Structures are given as structure tokens and as C-alpha cells.
Amino acid sequence: MPKQAELLQGTLDLLILRTLELRPLHGVGIADRIEQVTRGVFVVGPGSLFPAVHRLAEKGWIEGQWGESENKTRVKIYTLTGSGRAQLAAEKRNWQKVFTAMNRALTEES
């Protein structure tokens, strides 16, 4: 089983936006999907997830509508907005720059 890792600041927002790009989900569904795609490296608890979801909603990048989960409980289902898609594209570009720079710093010989 992979060891869990700490999320870098801003990474959780990126992961939530990316998750919702694929399809609308409720909070637990978002956390489950992040854990699934990262193969257990990132496990997001409610104390981190819901403040991030509320922050993204306040910025207008996601919106929530009340609905029903698979097991018939009332949940808020979150959807990526148009401005959220634009933000996700910008975040992806920035992440590629950061990744490339860190990779160079960690692998280049003196």
C-alpha cells in the first residue's frame, strides 16, 4: 500500500477542480476519487475537503446543487463552472512549470 503524502498548498484545489472536470460529484465522492486516482497517496479528510470546496464555490469556480446520492441520501453535488474550467487550465499550466523546474533542480548534475 502506498504511503500517504502531504498535499502542497494549492494542490487540493487543483485536484478538486480536475475531479469535477470529469463529472459532478458530492463531497465524499470527490475525496474518494482523489484517493482512487492517486492510488491512496492523497487521502483527503472532511476537515480539509469541505473548507476547500466552500472556498472554490465562493470564488465561483464550482457550484453546488442539492441532490440524491447513490444510496438515496441528500447530498450537495458539485459541478465545475465555466470560470472553474478556465482556472483549471491556468492551474494545469502553472503546475507543469513547477513540475518541470523541480524536476530540473532535483536531477541536474552540478
N, CA, C and O atoms as CSV, one atom per row, in Angstrom:
chain,resi,resn,atom,element,x,y,z
A,1,MET,N,N,0.843,-1.179,0.000
A,1,MET,CA,C,0.000,0.000,0.000
A,1,MET,C,C,0.888,1.242,0.000
A,1,MET,O,O,1.839,1.320,0.778
A,2,PRO,N,N,0.581,2.236,-0.884
A,2,PRO,CA,C,1.412,3.431,-0.947
A,2,PRO,C,C,1.311,4.240,0.338
A,2,PRO,O,O,0.283,4.245,1.016
A,3,LYS,N,N,2.396,4.917,0.650
A,3,LYS,CA,C,2.403,5.778,1.819
A,3,LYS,C,C,1.674,7.069,1.476
A,3,LYS,O,O,1.827,7.599,0.376
A,4,GLN,N,N,0.876,7.577,2.422
A,4,GLN,CA,C,0.181,8.834,2.209
A,4,GLN,C,C,1.185,9.967,2.206
A,4,GLN,O,O,2.231,9.891,2.851
A,5,ALA,N,N,0.857,11.020,1.472
A,5,ALA,CA,C,1.740,12.181,1.373
A,5,ALA,C,C,0.950,13.434,1.707
A,5,ALA,O,O,-0.274,13.466,1.582
A,6,GLU,N,N,1.665,14.457,2.130
A,6,GLU,CA,C,1.030,15.739,2.393
A,6,GLU,C,C,0.830,16.471,1.081
A,6,GLU,O,O,1.697,16.461,0.207
A,7,LEU,N,N,-0.328,17.109,0.953
A,7,LEU,CA,C,-0.605,17.916,-0.225
A,7,LEU,C,C,0.106,19.260,-0.099
A,7,LEU,O,O,0.081,19.878,0.966
A,8,LEU,N,N,0.730,19.708,-1.164
A,8,LEU,CA,C,1.310,21.044,-1.193
A,8,LEU,C,C,0.185,22.059,-1.216
A,8,LEU,O,O,-0.899,21.774,-1.726
A,9,GLN,N,N,0.428,23.243,-0.668
A,9,GLN,CA,C,-0.592,24.275,-0.662
A,9,GLN,C,C,-1.048,24.553,-2.089
A,9,GLN,O,O,-0.221,24.711,-2.986
A,10,GLY,N,N,-2.347,24.612,-2.298
A,10,GLY,CA,C,-2.915,24.860,-3.614
A,10,GLY,C,C,-3.175,23.602,-4.411
A,10,GLY,O,O,-3.955,23.629,-5.362
A,11,THR,N,N,-2.546,22.504,-4.050
A,11,THR,CA,C,-2.714,21.261,-4.790
A,11,THR,C,C,-4.112,20.684,-4.616
A,11,THR,O,O,-4.676,20.127,-5.558
A,12,LEU,N,N,-4.673,20.814,-3.418
A,12,LEU,CA,C,-6.013,20.278,-3.182
A,12,LEU,C,C,-7.030,20.962,-4.082
A,12,LEU,O,O,-7.901,20.298,-4.644
A,13,ASP,N,N,-6.931,22.279,-4.227
A,13,ASP,CA,C,-7.850,22.985,-5.121
A,13,ASP,C,C,-7.736,22.442,-6.541
A,13,ASP,O,O,-8.745,22.198,-7.202
A,14,LEU,N,N,-6.525,22.259,-6.996
A,14,LEU,CA,C,-6.294,21.721,-8.339
A,14,LEU,C,C,-6.896,20.328,-8.483
A,14,LEU,O,O,-7.526,20.027,-9.497
A,15,LEU,N,N,-6.708,19.484,-7.482
A,15,LEU,CA,C,-7.260,18.127,-7.539
A,15,LEU,C,C,-8.790,18.136,-7.544
A,15,LEU,O,O,-9.412,17.338,-8.246
A,16,ILE,N,N,-9.389,19.022,-6.775
A,16,ILE,CA,C,-10.854,19.108,-6.756
A,16,ILE,C,C,-11.371,19.590,-8.102
A,16,ILE,O,O,-12.316,19.018,-8.646
A,17,LEU,N,N,-10.760,20.636,-8.641
A,17,LEU,CA,C,-11.190,21.141,-9.948
A,17,LEU,C,C,-11.057,20.068,-11.021
A,17,LEU,O,O,-11.961,19.882,-11.836
A,18,ARG,N,N,-9.940,19.371,-11.020
A,18,ARG,CA,C,-9.718,18.311,-12.014
A,18,ARG,C,C,-10.743,17.185,-11.855
A,18,ARG,O,O,-11.259,16.665,-12.845
A,19,THR,N,N,-11.030,16.819,-10.626
A,19,THR,CA,C,-12.003,15.762,-10.362
A,19,THR,C,C,-13.377,16.161,-10.897
A,19,THR,O,O,-14.072,15.347,-11.504
A,20,LEU,N,N,-13.760,17.403,-10.672
A,20,LEU,CA,C,-15.075,17.857,-11.129
A,20,LEU,C,C,-15.109,18.142,-12.625
A,20,LEU,O,O,-16.187,18.255,-13.208
A,21,GLU,N,N,-13.951,18.259,-13.247
A,21,GLU,CA,C,-13.916,18.399,-14.707
A,21,GLU,C,C,-14.477,17.139,-15.364
A,21,GLU,O,O,-15.097,17.198,-16.426
A,22,LEU,N,N,-14.252,16.022,-14.724
A,22,LEU,CA,C,-14.671,14.740,-15.286
A,22,LEU,C,C,-16.165,14.488,-15.134
A,22,LEU,O,O,-16.817,13.966,-16.038
A,23,ARG,N,N,-16.709,14.880,-13.943
A,23,ARG,CA,C,-18.159,14.731,-13.729
A,23,ARG,C,C,-18.541,15.348,-12.390
A,23,ARG,O,O,-17.709,15.447,-11.488
A,24,PRO,N,N,-19.802,15.765,-12.260
A,24,PRO,CA,C,-20.267,16.296,-10.978
A,24,PRO,C,C,-20.228,15.214,-9.898
A,24,PRO,O,O,-20.523,14.049,-10.165
A,25,LEU,N,N,-19.862,15.607,-8.682
A,25,LEU,CA,C,-19.783,14.674,-7.555
A,25,LEU,C,C,-20.138,15.387,-6.262
A,25,LEU,O,O,-20.058,16.612,-6.174
A,26,HIS,N,N,-20.529,14.615,-5.266
A,26,HIS,CA,C,-20.715,15.150,-3.914
A,26,HIS,C,C,-19.380,15.066,-3.185
A,26,HIS,O,O,-18.432,14.463,-3.688
A,27,GLY,N,N,-19.305,15.670,-2.003
A,27,GLY,CA,C,-18.045,15.788,-1.272
A,27,GLY,C,C,-17.309,14.488,-1.064
A,27,GLY,O,O,-16.120,14.385,-1.367
A,28,VAL,N,N,-18.017,13.481,-0.541
A,28,VAL,CA,C,-17.357,12.189,-0.293
A,28,VAL,C,C,-16.903,11.571,-1.609
A,28,VAL,O,O,-15.859,10.921,-1.663
A,29,GLY,N,N,-17.680,11.769,-2.665
A,29,GLY,CA,C,-17.294,11.258,-3.985
A,29,GLY,C,C,-16.021,11.908,-4.490
A,29,GLY,O,O,-15.186,11.254,-5.115
A,30,ILE,N,N,-15.871,13.213,-4.216
A,30,ILE,CA,C,-14.648,13.924,-4.608
A,30,ILE,C,C,-13.451,13.325,-3.875
A,30,ILE,O,O,-12.431,13.008,-4.488
A,31,ALA,N,N,-13.585,13.174,-2.553
A,31,ALA,CA,C,-12.483,12.623,-1.751
A,31,ALA,C,C,-12.144,11.206,-2.184
A,31,ALA,O,O,-10.970,10.849,-2.291
A,32,ASP,N,N,-13.165,10.399,-2.433
A,32,ASP,CA,C,-12.935,9.016,-2.865
A,32,ASP,C,C,-12.207,8.968,-4.204
A,32,ASP,O,O,-11.308,8.150,-4.400
A,33,ARG,N,N,-12.597,9.844,-5.120
A,33,ARG,CA,C,-11.981,9.859,-6.451
A,33,ARG,C,C,-10.513,10.290,-6.364
A,33,ARG,O,O,-9.656,9.715,-7.036
A,34,ILE,N,N,-10.226,11.299,-5.540
A,34,ILE,CA,C,-8.839,11.734,-5.372
A,34,ILE,C,C,-8.000,10.599,-4.804
A,34,ILE,O,O,-6.889,10.351,-5.273
A,35,GLU,N,N,-8.521,9.915,-3.808
A,35,GLU,CA,C,-7.788,8.780,-3.234
A,35,GLU,C,C,-7.583,7.682,-4.274
A,35,GLU,O,O,-6.518,7.070,-4.338
A,36,GLN,N,N,-8.612,7.438,-5.087
A,36,GLN,CA,C,-8.528,6.392,-6.110
A,36,GLN,C,C,-7.479,6.716,-7.173
A,36,GLN,O,O,-6.630,5.878,-7.476
A,37,VAL,N,N,-7.529,7.928,-7.743
A,37,VAL,CA,C,-6.611,8.250,-8.841
A,37,VAL,C,C,-5.180,8.426,-8.371
A,37,VAL,O,O,-4.247,8.261,-9.157
A,38,THR,N,N,-4.991,8.762,-7.094
A,38,THR,CA,C,-3.625,8.889,-6.568
A,38,THR,C,C,-3.163,7.588,-5.918
A,38,THR,O,O,-2.102,7.532,-5.297
A,39,ARG,N,N,-3.968,6.556,-6.068
A,39,ARG,CA,C,-3.668,5.226,-5.520
A,39,ARG,C,C,-3.345,5.284,-4.031
A,39,ARG,O,O,-2.420,4.632,-3.545
A,40,GLY,N,N,-4.139,6.088,-3.323
A,40,GLY,CA,C,-4.024,6.157,-1.880
A,40,GLY,C,C,-2.940,7.067,-1.340
A,40,GLY,O,O,-2.761,7.165,-0.127
A,41,VAL,N,N,-2.215,7.735,-2.226
A,41,VAL,CA,C,-1.159,8.637,-1.754
A,41,VAL,C,C,-1.774,9.878,-1.106
A,41,VAL,O,O,-1.265,10.369,-0.099
A,42,PHE,N,N,-2.871,10.385,-1.683
A,42,PHE,CA,C,-3.569,11.526,-1.100
A,42,PHE,C,C,-4.924,11.073,-0.590
A,42,PHE,O,O,-5.789,10.657,-1.362
A,43,VAL,N,N,-5.096,11.158,0.718
A,43,VAL,CA,C,-6.381,10.858,1.361
A,43,VAL,C,C,-6.855,12.169,1.970
A,43,VAL,O,O,-6.217,12.718,2.869
A,44,VAL,N,N,-7.978,12.662,1.471
A,44,VAL,CA,C,-8.477,13.973,1.881
A,44,VAL,C,C,-9.638,13.780,2.854
A,44,VAL,O,O,-10.683,13.237,2.496
A,45,GLY,N,N,-9.435,14.229,4.072
A,45,GLY,CA,C,-10.475,14.152,5.081
A,45,GLY,C,C,-11.434,15.323,4.986
A,45,GLY,O,O,-11.140,16.315,4.319
A,46,PRO,N,N,-12.582,15.217,5.647
A,46,PRO,CA,C,-13.589,16.276,5.588
A,46,PRO,C,C,-13.084,17.623,6.119
A,46,PRO,O,O,-13.536,18.671,5.658
A,47,GLY,N,N,-12.161,17.607,7.073
A,47,GLY,CA,C,-11.628,18.847,7.620
A,47,GLY,C,C,-10.809,19.652,6.634
A,47,GLY,O,O,-10.638,20.859,6.806
A,48,SER,N,N,-10.300,18.997,5.600
A,48,SER,CA,C,-9.578,19.683,4.523
A,48,SER,C,C,-10.471,19.883,3.305
A,48,SER,O,O,-10.433,20.930,2.659
A,49,LEU,N,N,-11.276,18.864,2.997
A,49,LEU,CA,C,-12.079,18.892,1.779
A,49,LEU,C,C,-13.133,19.995,1.797
A,49,LEU,O,O,-13.205,20.803,0.871
A,50,PHE,N,N,-13.941,20.029,2.842
A,50,PHE,CA,C,-15.082,20.944,2.812
A,50,PHE,C,C,-14.695,22.416,2.880
A,50,PHE,O,O,-15.346,23.224,2.218
A,51,PRO,N,N,-13.671,22.817,3.644
A,51,PRO,CA,C,-13.238,24.220,3.532
A,51,PRO,C,C,-12.746,24.560,2.113
A,51,PRO,O,O,-12.985,25.664,1.622
A,52,ALA,N,N,-12.072,23.628,1.471
A,52,ALA,CA,C,-11.595,23.860,0.097
A,52,ALA,C,C,-12.774,23.969,-0.863
A,52,ALA,O,O,-12.794,24.851,-1.722
A,53,VAL,N,N,-13.749,23.090,-0.726
A,53,VAL,CA,C,-14.938,23.126,-1.589
A,53,VAL,C,C,-15.671,24.457,-1.398
A,53,VAL,O,O,-16.078,25.081,-2.378
A,54,HIS,N,N,-15.844,24.894,-0.158
A,54,HIS,CA,C,-16.527,26.166,0.100
A,54,HIS,C,C,-15.732,27.333,-0.487
A,54,HIS,O,O,-16.316,28.262,-1.045
A,55,ARG,N,N,-14.417,27.290,-0.364
A,55,ARG,CA,C,-13.561,28.348,-0.923
A,55,ARG,C,C,-13.707,28.409,-2.450
A,55,ARG,O,O,-13.815,29.493,-3.025
A,56,LEU,N,N,-13.711,27.255,-3.091
A,56,LEU,CA,C,-13.852,27.213,-4.555
A,56,LEU,C,C,-15.227,27.702,-4.990
A,56,LEU,O,O,-15.358,28.362,-6.021
A,57,ALA,N,N,-16.251,27.381,-4.206
A,57,ALA,CA,C,-17.607,27.855,-4.514
A,57,ALA,C,C,-17.694,29.372,-4.362
A,57,ALA,O,O,-18.321,30.042,-5.183
A,58,GLU,N,N,-17.072,29.915,-3.321
A,58,GLU,CA,C,-17.064,31.364,-3.110
A,58,GLU,C,C,-16.383,32.094,-4.260
A,58,GLU,O,O,-16.768,33.207,-4.615
A,59,LYS,N,N,-15.370,31.461,-4.836
A,59,LYS,CA,C,-14.668,32.066,-5.974
A,59,LYS,C,C,-15.439,31.902,-7.279
A,59,LYS,O,O,-15.067,32.482,-8.299
A,60,GLY,N,N,-16.512,31.113,-7.251
A,60,GLY,CA,C,-17.321,30.902,-8.448
A,60,GLY,C,C,-16.784,29.834,-9.376
A,60,GLY,O,O,-17.240,29.720,-10.514
A,61,TRP,N,N,-15.819,29.045,-8.910
A,61,TRP,CA,C,-15.211,28.030,-9.765
A,61,TRP,C,C,-15.987,26.724,-9.760
A,61,TRP,O,O,-15.887,25.938,-10.702
A,62,ILE,N,N,-16.759,26.488,-8.708
A,62,ILE,CA,C,-17.655,25.335,-8.654
A,62,ILE,C,C,-18.985,25.818,-8.085
A,62,ILE,O,O,-19.057,26.865,-7.442
A,63,GLU,N,N,-20.031,25.039,-8.334
A,63,GLU,CA,C,-21.316,25.347,-7.722
A,63,GLU,C,C,-21.962,24.056,-7.257
A,63,GLU,O,O,-21.754,22.990,-7.834
A,64,GLY,N,N,-22.740,24.177,-6.211
A,64,GLY,CA,C,-23.373,23.006,-5.628
A,64,GLY,C,C,-24.883,23.078,-5.727
A,64,GLY,O,O,-25.487,24.138,-5.565
A,65,GLN,N,N,-25.475,21.938,-5.992
A,65,GLN,CA,C,-26.927,21.787,-6.046
A,65,GLN,C,C,-27.307,20.591,-5.193
A,65,GLN,O,O,-26.634,19.560,-5.226
A,66,TRP,N,N,-28.377,20.723,-4.436
A,66,TRP,CA,C,-28.809,19.593,-3.628
A,66,TRP,C,C,-29.362,18.499,-4.523
A,66,TRP,O,O,-30.093,18.764,-5.477
A,67,GLY,N,N,-28.998,17.266,-4.198
A,67,GLY,CA,C,-29.443,16.109,-4.957
A,67,GLY,C,C,-29.440,14.874,-4.080
A,67,GLY,O,O,-29.416,14.958,-2.852
A,68,GLU,N,N,-29.464,13.740,-4.730
A,68,GLU,CA,C,-29.525,12.468,-4.017
A,68,GLU,C,C,-28.325,11.606,-4.391
A,68,GLU,O,O,-27.961,11.500,-5.562
A,69,SER,N,N,-27.717,10.995,-3.382
A,69,SER,CA,C,-26.576,10.120,-3.632
A,69,SER,C,C,-27.059,8.763,-4.123
A,69,SER,O,O,-28.258,8.500,-4.217
A,70,GLU,N,N,-26.083,7.907,-4.435
A,70,GLU,CA,C,-26.406,6.560,-4.905
A,70,GLU,C,C,-27.214,5.777,-3.873
A,70,GLU,O,O,-28.036,4.934,-4.229
A,71,ASN,N,N,-26.974,6.062,-2.589
A,71,ASN,CA,C,-27.705,5.332,-1.544
A,71,ASN,C,C,-28.897,6.130,-1.012
A,71,ASN,O,O,-29.369,5.898,0.101
A,72,LYS,N,N,-29.374,7.076,-1.832
A,72,LYS,CA,C,-30.614,7.822,-1.578
A,72,LYS,C,C,-30.544,8.797,-0.402
A,72,LYS,O,O,-31.576,9.106,0.194
A,73,THR,N,N,-29.355,9.287,-0.055
A,73,THR,CA,C,-29.248,10.321,0.968
A,73,THR,C,C,-29.128,11.678,0.284
A,73,THR,O,O,-28.673,11.769,-0.856
A,74,ARG,N,N,-29.535,12.722,0.982
A,74,ARG,CA,C,-29.485,14.070,0.433
A,74,ARG,C,C,-28.050,14.580,0.523
A,74,ARG,O,O,-27.454,14.596,1.600
A,75,VAL,N,N,-27.505,14.993,-0.610
A,75,VAL,CA,C,-26.133,15.485,-0.677
A,75,VAL,C,C,-26.073,16.701,-1.594
A,75,VAL,O,O,-26.951,16.917,-2.429
A,76,LYS,N,N,-25.020,17.486,-1.419
A,76,LYS,CA,C,-24.783,18.593,-2.337
A,76,LYS,C,C,-23.836,18.085,-3.414
A,76,LYS,O,O,-22.746,17.596,-3.114
A,77,ILE,N,N,-24.252,18.201,-4.655
A,77,ILE,CA,C,-23.472,17.729,-5.793
A,77,ILE,C,C,-22.819,18.944,-6.448
A,77,ILE,O,O,-23.489,19.910,-6.814
A,78,TYR,N,N,-21.503,18.871,-6.586
A,78,TYR,CA,C,-20.724,19.997,-7.089
A,78,TYR,C,C,-20.393,19.823,-8.567
A,78,TYR,O,O,-20.107,18.723,-9.042
A,79,THR,N,N,-20.443,20.958,-9.279
A,79,THR,CA,C,-20.181,20.997,-10.715
A,79,THR,C,C,-19.154,22.084,-10.992
A,79,THR,O,O,-19.161,23.129,-10.341
A,80,LEU,N,N,-18.286,21.849,-11.939
A,80,LEU,CA,C,-17.303,22.845,-12.362
A,80,LEU,C,C,-18.010,23.896,-13.218
A,80,LEU,O,O,-18.774,23.552,-14.120
A,81,THR,N,N,-17.758,25.168,-12.940
A,81,THR,CA,C,-18.346,26.261,-13.728
A,81,THR,C,C,-17.422,26.624,-14.892
A,81,THR,O,O,-16.312,26.103,-15.005
A,82,GLY,N,N,-17.890,27.514,-15.741
A,82,GLY,CA,C,-17.050,27.991,-16.838
A,82,GLY,C,C,-15.785,28.667,-16.342
A,82,GLY,O,O,-14.701,28.436,-16.878
A,83,SER,N,N,-15.918,29.502,-15.319
A,83,SER,CA,C,-14.717,30.150,-14.779
A,83,SER,C,C,-13.834,29.132,-14.063
A,83,SER,O,O,-12.617,29.307,-13.996
A,84,GLY,N,N,-14.435,28.072,-13.530
A,84,GLY,CA,C,-13.660,26.991,-12.930
A,84,GLY,C,C,-12.833,26.248,-13.972
A,84,GLY,O,O,-11.696,25.855,-13.709
A,85,ARG,N,N,-13.413,26.060,-15.155
A,85,ARG,CA,C,-12.663,25.415,-16.251
A,85,ARG,C,C,-11.468,26.271,-16.667
A,85,ARG,O,O,-10.379,25.756,-16.917
A,86,ALA,N,N,-11.687,27.582,-16.737
A,86,ALA,CA,C,-10.591,28.494,-17.091
A,86,ALA,C,C,-9.513,28.462,-16.011
A,86,ALA,O,O,-8.323,28.440,-16.325
A,87,GLN,N,N,-9.919,28.460,-14.748
A,87,GLN,CA,C,-8.958,28.403,-13.644
A,87,GLN,C,C,-8.184,27.099,-13.670
A,87,GLN,O,O,-6.973,27.088,-13.450
A,88,LEU,N,N,-8.881,25.995,-13.940
A,88,LEU,CA,C,-8.219,24.692,-14.017
A,88,LEU,C,C,-7.155,24.699,-15.112
A,88,LEU,O,O,-6.052,24.190,-14.911
A,89,ALA,N,N,-7.480,25.268,-16.259
A,89,ALA,CA,C,-6.495,25.336,-17.356
A,89,ALA,C,C,-5.271,26.135,-16.920
A,89,ALA,O,O,-4.138,25.740,-17.196
A,90,ALA,N,N,-5.496,27.255,-16.242
A,90,ALA,CA,C,-4.372,28.070,-15.757
A,90,ALA,C,C,-3.561,27.312,-14.712
A,90,ALA,O,O,-2.331,27.357,-14.729
A,91,GLU,N,N,-4.245,26.616,-13.799
A,91,GLU,CA,C,-3.559,25.843,-12.764
A,91,GLU,C,C,-2.736,24.701,-13.367
A,91,GLU,O,O,-1.636,24.408,-12.899
A,92,LYS,N,N,-3.272,24.064,-14.400
A,92,LYS,CA,C,-2.524,22.984,-15.063
A,92,LYS,C,C,-1.244,23.524,-15.684
A,92,LYS,O,O,-0.186,22.905,-15.575
A,93,ARG,N,N,-1.340,24.689,-16.342
A,93,ARG,CA,C,-0.137,25.293,-16.948
A,93,ARG,C,C,0.888,25.616,-15.868
A,93,ARG,O,O,2.077,25.339,-16.030
A,94,ASN,N,N,0.426,26.203,-14.769
A,94,ASN,CA,C,1.335,26.545,-13.681
A,94,ASN,C,C,1.966,25.287,-13.087
A,94,ASN,O,O,3.164,25.267,-12.805
A,95,TRP,N,N,1.165,24.243,-12.897
A,95,TRP,CA,C,1.688,23.006,-12.321
A,95,TRP,C,C,2.777,22.418,-13.216
A,95,TRP,O,O,3.778,21.912,-12.708
A,96,GLN,N,N,2.607,22.473,-14.524
A,96,GLN,CA,C,3.631,21.967,-15.443
A,96,GLN,C,C,4.935,22.746,-15.293
A,96,GLN,O,O,6.013,22.153,-15.335
A,97,LYS,N,N,4.853,24.068,-15.120
A,97,LYS,CA,C,6.051,24.881,-14.912
A,97,LYS,C,C,6.750,24.489,-13.616
A,97,LYS,O,O,7.968,24.317,-13.583
A,98,VAL,N,N,5.961,24.351,-12.542
A,98,VAL,CA,C,6.532,23.979,-11.246
A,98,VAL,C,C,7.165,22.596,-11.328
A,98,VAL,O,O,8.284,22.393,-10.856
A,99,PHE,N,N,6.458,21.652,-11.921
A,99,PHE,CA,C,6.973,20.286,-12.043
A,99,PHE,C,C,8.276,20.270,-12.834
A,99,PHE,O,O,9.247,19.637,-12.419
A,100,THR,N,N,8.302,20.951,-13.951
A,100,THR,CA,C,9.496,20.977,-14.799
A,100,THR,C,C,10.675,21.589,-14.044
A,100,THR,O,O,11.782,21.052,-14.078
A,101,ALA,N,N,10.440,22.707,-13.365
A,101,ALA,CA,C,11.511,23.369,-12.622
A,101,ALA,C,C,12.023,22.487,-11.484
A,101,ALA,O,O,13.233,22.379,-11.286
A,102,MET,N,N,11.127,21.862,-10.743
A,102,MET,CA,C,11.540,20.997,-9.638
A,102,MET,C,C,12.284,19.774,-10.169
A,102,MET,O,O,13.279,19.350,-9.580
A,103,ASN,N,N,11.820,19.217,-11.253
A,103,ASN,CA,C,12.477,18.062,-11.848
A,103,ASN,C,C,13.893,18.416,-12.263
A,103,ASN,O,O,14.823,17.642,-12.039
A,104,ARG,N,N,14.057,19.589,-12.870
A,104,ARG,CA,C,15.412,20.031,-13.254
A,104,ARG,C,C,16.293,20.206,-12.021
A,104,ARG,O,O,17.442,19.764,-12.001
A,105,ALA,N,N,15.750,20.849,-11.001
A,105,ALA,CA,C,16.528,21.110,-9.786
A,105,ALA,C,C,16.947,19.819,-9.099
A,105,ALA,O,O,18.028,19.753,-8.514
A,106,LEU,N,N,16.118,18.810,-9.161
A,106,LEU,CA,C,16.402,17.563,-8.467
A,106,LEU,C,C,17.243,16.570,-9.270
A,106,LEU,O,O,17.818,15.641,-8.703
A,107,THR,N,N,17.315,16.766,-10.591
A,107,THR,CA,C,18.019,15.772,-11.405
A,107,THR,C,C,19.275,16.306,-12.083
A,107,THR,O,O,20.123,15.514,-12.496
A,108,GLU,N,N,19.420,17.605,-12.207
A,108,GLU,CA,C,20.584,18.142,-12.897
A,108,GLU,C,C,21.857,17.941,-12.118
A,108,GLU,O,O,21.893,18.104,-10.898
A,109,GLU,N,N,22.905,17.585,-12.839
A,109,GLU,CA,C,24.235,17.429,-12.250
A,109,GLU,C,C,24.868,18.795,-12.091
A,109,GLU,O,O,24.537,19.723,-12.828
A,110,SER,N,N,25.769,18.927,-11.141
A,110,SER,CA,C,26.464,20.221,-10.909
A,110,SER,C,C,27.358,20.569,-12.062
A,110,SER,O,O,28.014,21.610,-12.042
